[in-house]
Amino acid sequence: MFPNTDFQSVLDQYVEARLHNDKNNAASERIMDLQDKYIGHRALPVYMAMDPVDEEVLGKFELPALGDQRTALLEFLRNQRGRWEEKHAAPPSP
């Protein structure tokens, strides 16, 4: 989806999960329930960065209708990775 090398270097730091809710079945309903829980709505497309340790949502991103969508998404991914690193940084030595 993102052939740009800038994206690839950032995405290599993530575990990607794609959840599709476009079917009329129980699995799609469960995915929409997760989207309600973590995103707060069912609008698409939406990207989310989650801490896998405690499931804290570090950030959410919805593609802007106008403007440079790739740059905005890349900035979001970099910022959320930074938030995760800060959260899990080792405490300073005494």
Protein Blocks (a to p, Z undefined) as FASTA:
>chain_A
ZZcfklmmmmmmpccddddfkbccfklmmmmmmmmmmnopabdcddddddfklopafbdc
dddfbdjfklmmmmmmmmmmmmmmmmmpccddZZ
